């Protein structure tokens, strides 16, 4: 299986920071996915790239029988803790979106909130979504639109992708989703926005640098001059979207829904 070294690194990087501090900024995405898939008693639900479990817990509160899978053991440990604190019964497992640790045709609902799009082998991840979703079942996942949020600045200061690694932003294009999934699913699309709101650009920088594993690793790897430039551009972008004393940076996304044939 390709990209094993990359995924091993990502597992460690994502486990290195408390993502649950950032996850609330994705609440509009989680709520959108929950509305589309409609959690209810007895619904077998798989959340792929569950992170610290925000969407999985939302589905469980609605009565669904939920399993959450993520590549990072540290995030899964946190998800289990958060579920226990609420008294929710959710199965959380460490696993790869390109080789999910579940049986064929097991779930009636399969979700992913900005998770599966980051699997490096897009064809493998798409195949897994089809494999685990039962006939007539539904998938729903979100993908950032090109240029959304602060990603253009972050990409400018990120290392180049591995040879052959898929671009996560490609999933935010309808024609690409159709090409990857259209043979197995009848697809539909919805627009969404999860604007980044913050007291200041500096506050958002500090949150990301302390609580997002990949962002933290990027900051640690940059030499001082590049880090200063990154810091300045990131904060400047946020502050350019200040109005009436508040910052709101648009973060448009595509929500892809599919019914398994």
Protein Blocks (a to p, Z undefined) as FASTA:
>chain_A
ZZklmmmmmmmmmmmpcfklmmmmmmmmmmmmmmmnopaehiacddehklnommmmmmmm
nopacddddfblklmmmmmmmmmmnopacddddddfklccbdehkbfbdcdehklmmpmb
lmlmmmmmmmmpcghiacddddddehiajllmmmmmpccddehiacfklmmpfklmmmmm
mmmpccdddddddddddfbfklmmmmmmmmmmklmmmmmmpcfklmmmmmmmmmmmmmmm
ggehiacddddddddddddZZ
